[in-house]
Amino acid sequence: MTSRSVAAATNRDTALAGGKAVSGLLAARRFDQLGPGPRRTSAVEGAVLAGARVRLGQELVVLGTLPGLVSGALSAACPGGGVTVLASTPTALNQIRPVPENRYRWGSVWDLTDLPLPDASADAVIGSSVLASLGHPRRLLADVARVLRPGGRMSLCEPLLGQRDPIALDGLTWHELTQVKKVLASVQPAAHAFTLPAAVGNARLAGLVDIEHVTDTVTTRLSGASAADAALHAPGPAGESVYQAIVRGLGTDAARRYANAWRSTARRHPLVLTTPIVYLTAARPESDRSPC
């Protein structure tokens, strides 16, 4: 058994022993009661939950900590069921931050570790923006298949950043916009290369069946300079913001020009960001035995 396999087995045993487990890279925490107040579920989160076909009494795993997805899962599974949330630890964020060793690329914790959960322990695994950032998505999909019970479902929503339309900004040339696009693509190379055919093929090779997908578009409107600023400075998967990535890639002056263009444009009219997305659902086979 490899050191990776030993660590994975230890993490799964720890997760079984109590309600909260920390593997070093992932914290697994189980909830079985609704929160004190209602929380609205977005259209994307609602579609992910619908794809999982959640029923009362089921055990769900949420990859990430999207509040609406977690609360929606609890509403669908409780009473009688539970939701285990897997979140990156500070140790993981430290390992996947942009540094010279990884060519200043955002990493993903799902590339570094197995899910710290027992085999066949979940009725559904759900998440958003999980596969797109991975260098080795098939490995995670195989681990999802391991964690699912026979007949259990996976439901994910993934952005197709390679198909995202550019936006026109006040005072910036096409060349400047192209430079920024190249910087962001180099920071998230896997996400910009992520395609639906590859995702479907990897799911099939991971042993999942009944693979279905629906494409849609998410439109975000940023109105006003403060909203534009907040979007530019929001932390990315490893803590670095878009603004910080531009500073590192093109320099402070270029980043300031880009930020000023965002503010100027957002003052005149809302910035409309259009991102194609895909809802991907699949299931573990009811029986793992191959037909004779």
C-alpha positions in Angstrom: 0.0 0.0 0.0 1.4 3.4 -0.9 1.8 6.3 1.5 -1.0 8.0 -0.2 -3.3 5.0 0.3 -2.3 4.7 3.9 -3.1 8.4 4.5 -6.4 8.0 2.7 -7.4 5.0 4.8 -6.4 6.8 8.0 -8.4 9.9 7.0 -11.5 7.8 6.3 -11.2 6.0 9.7 -10.9 9.3 11.4 -14.0 10.6 9.7 -15.9 7.6 11.0 -14.8 8.1 14.5 -16.4 11.5 15.2 -18.5 14.3 13.7 -15.5 16.3 12.7 -12.3 15.1 11.1 -9.2 16.9 9.8 -7.0 15.1 7.4 -4.5 17.9 7.1 -5.8 19.0 3.8 -9.6 18.5 4.1 -11.9 19.0 7.1 -15.0 16.8 7.1 -17.9 18.0 9.1 -21.3 16.4 9.3 -24.6 18.2 9.9 -28.0 16.6 10.5 -30.1 19.6 11.4 -31.3 22.7 9.6 -29.9 26.1 10.5 -31.8 28.6 12.6 -33.0 30.7 9.7 -33.9 30.1 6.0 -31.3 30.7 3.3 -32.2 31.3 -0.3 -30.8 28.8 -2.8 -29.7 30.2 -6.1 -30.8 28.8 -9.4 -27.5 27.1 -9.9 -27.6 25.5 -6.5 -31.2 24.4 -7.0 -30.3 22.7 -10.3 -27.4 20.9 -8.7 -29.7 19.6 -5.9 -32.3 18.6 -8.5 -29.7 16.6 -10.4 -28.8 14.7 -7.2 -32.5 13.6 -6.7 -32.1 14.0 -3.0 -34.7 12.4 -0.7 -35.4 12.6 3.0 -33.1 10.4 5.1 -30.2 10.3 2.6 -26.6 11.0 3.3 -25.1 13.8 1.1 -21.5 15.0 0.6 -20.9 18.6 -0.4 -17.6 19.4 -2.0 -16.9 23.0 -0.8 -18.7 25.3 1.5 -21.3 27.2 -0.7 -23.9 28.2 2.0 -26.9 27.9 -0.3 -25.8 24.4 -1.5 -25.2 23.2 2.1 -28.5 24.6 3.4 -30.4 23.3 0.4 -29.0 19.9 0.9 -30.0 19.9 4.5 -33.5 21.0 3.7 -33.8 18.1 1.2 -32.3 15.3 3.3 -33.5 16.2 6.9 -35.0 15.0 9.0 -33.5 11.5 9.0 -30.5 12.3 6.8 -27.3 14.3 7.0 -24.8 16.4 5.0 -21.0 16.1 5.3 -19.2 19.2 4.1 -15.6 18.9 2.9 -13.6 22.1 3.1 -10.0 23.0 2.5 -7.9 23.5 5.6 -5.3 26.3 6.0 -2.6 23.8 5.3 -4.2 23.0 2.0 -4.6 26.6 1.0 -1.0 27.2 1.8 0.0 24.3 -0.5 -2.1 25.4 -3.5 -1.3 29.1 -3.3 0.5 30.6 -6.4 4.3 30.3 -5.9 7.3 30.0 -8.2 7.3 26.2 -7.6 4.0 25.8 -9.4 4.6 28.7 -11.9 2.2 31.0 -10.0 -0.8 28.9 -10.8 -3.8 28.4 -8.6 -4.0 24.9 -7.4 -6.9 22.7 -6.1 -7.0 20.7 -3.0 -8.9 18.0 -4.8 -5.7 17.3 -6.8 -3.7 16.7 -3.6 -5.8 14.3 -1.5 -8.5 11.6 -1.5 -11.9 12.2 0.0 -11.6 11.4 3.8 -14.8 9.3 3.7 -15.5 5.6 3.9 -16.4 3.5 0.9 -20.1 3.4 -0.2 -21.0 5.9 2.5 -23.0 8.6 0.6 -26.2 8.6 -1.4 -25.1 11.7 -3.4 -22.0 13.9 -3.9 -22.7 17.4 -5.0 -20.6 20.6 -5.6 -19.9 23.6 -7.8 -16.7 24.5 -9.6 -15.0 21.3 -8.6 -13.7 19.5 -11.7 -12.7 22.6 -13.8 -9.7 23.5 -11.7 -8.3 20.0 -11.6 -5.2 18.8 -13.4 -6.3 15.2 -12.8 -10.1 15.2 -12.7 -10.4 11.5 -13.4 -8.8 10.7 -10.1 -11.4 12.7 -8.1 -14.2 11.2 -10.1 -12.9 7.7 -9.3 -12.9 8.6 -5.6 -16.4 10.0 -5.9 -17.5 6.7 -7.4 -15.8 4.9 -4.4 -17.7 7.1 -1.8 -21.1 6.7 -3.5 -23.3 3.8 -2.6 -24.5 1.6 -5.4 -27.0 3.7 -7.3 -25.8 6.9 -5.6 -25.6 10.1 -7.7 -23.1 12.8 -8.4 -24.3 16.2 -9.4 -21.8 19.0 -10.2 -21.9 22.4 -11.9 -18.8 23.5 -13.7 -17.9 26.8 -15.5 -16.6 26.6 -19.1 -14.2 29.5 -18.8 -12.7 28.8 -22.2 -16.0 29.8 -23.8 -16.4 33.0 -21.7 -17.0 36.1 -23.8 -14.7 39.1 -23.2 -16.2 42.3 -22.0 -15.5 45.8 -23.4 -13.9 48.2 -20.9 -13.5 52.0 -21.1 -10.0 53.1 -22.2 -8.5 49.6 -22.7 -7.3 48.4 -26.1 -8.0 44.9 -27.5 -4.3 44.2 -27.0 -4.5 45.1 -23.3 -7.6 43.0 -22.8 -5.9 40.0 -24.5 -2.9 40.3 -22.2 -5.1 40.2 -19.1 -7.0 37.2 -20.5 -3.7 35.4 -21.1 -2.6 36.1 -17.5 -5.8 34.7 -16.0 -5.6 31.7 -18.3 -2.1 31.0 -17.0 -3.2 31.3 -13.4 -6.1 28.8 -14.0 -4.9 26.7 -16.9 -7.0 23.6 -16.2 -10.2 25.7 -15.8 -9.6 27.4 -19.1 -8.9 24.1 -20.8 -11.9 22.3 -19.2 -14.3 20.9 -21.8 -17.5 18.9 -21.6 -16.4 16.0 -23.8 -13.4 15.5 -21.5 -15.5 15.6 -18.4 -17.9 13.0 -19.8 -15.1 10.8 -20.9 -13.4 11.0 -17.5 -16.6 10.2 -15.7 -17.1 7.1 -17.8 -13.5 6.0 -17.2 -14.0 6.5 -13.5 -16.7 3.9 -13.5 -19.8 6.2 -13.4 -22.8 5.5 -15.5 -26.0 7.3 -16.6 -23.9 10.3 -17.4 -26.0 13.3 -18.4 -25.3 17.0 -19.0 -27.1 20.2 -19.5 -25.4 23.5 -20.6 -26.6 26.9 -19.5 -25.3 30.4 -19.0 -24.8 32.3 -15.8 -25.0 36.1 -16.1 -23.6 38.4 -13.4 -24.3 42.1 -13.4 -21.9 44.4 -11.6 -23.4 47.8 -11.0 -21.3 50.6 -9.7 -17.6 51.0 -8.9 -17.8 49.3 -5.5 -19.2 46.1 -7.0 -16.6 46.1 -9.7 -13.8 46.6 -7.1 -15.2 43.8 -4.9 -15.2 41.4 -7.9 -11.6 42.3 -8.8 -10.3 41.8 -5.3 -12.3 38.7 -4.3 -10.0 35.9 -3.3 -9.6 33.1 -5.8 -9.4 29.3 -5.1 -6.0 29.7 -3.4 -6.5 33.1 -1.9 -5.1 35.3 -4.7 -7.5 37.8 -6.4 -7.7 38.6 -10.1 -6.2 42.0 -9.3 -3.2 40.4 -7.6 -2.7 38.0 -10.5 -2.6 41.0 -12.9 -0.2 42.8 -10.7 2.1 39.8 -10.7 1.7 39.1 -14.4 1.7 42.6 -16.0 2.8 45.0 -13.2 1.1 47.5 -10.9 0.5 50.1 -13.6 -1.3 47.7 -15.9 -3.4 46.4 -12.9 -4.4 50.0 -12.0 -5.4 50.8 -15.5 -7.5 47.6 -15.6 -9.1 48.4 -12.3 -9.8 52.0 -13.3 -11.4 50.8 -16.5 -13.7 48.5 -14.5 -14.8 51.3 -12.2 -15.3 53.7 -15.1 -17.4 51.3 -17.1 -19.4 50.2 -14.1 -20.3 53.8 -13.3 -21.8 54.2 -16.7 -23.7 50.9 -17.0 -23.6 47.5 -15.3 -20.7 45.2 -16.2 -22.3 42.0 -17.6 -20.2 38.9 -17.1 -21.5 35.9 -19.1 -20.1 32.5 -18.3 -21.3 29.2 -20.0 -21.7 26.4 -17.5 -22.5 22.7 -17.5 -24.5 20.6 -15.1 -23.0 17.2 -15.0 -24.8 14.2 -13.4 -23.9 10.6 -13.1 -24.4 7.6 -10.9 -22.5 4.7 -9.5 -23.8 1.4 -11.0 -26.4 -0.4 -9.0 -24.1 -3.5 -9.1 -20.3 -3.4 -9.5 -20.3 -6.9 -11.1 -19.7 -7.0 -14.8 -22.1 -9.0 -16.8 -20.9 -12.4 -17.9 
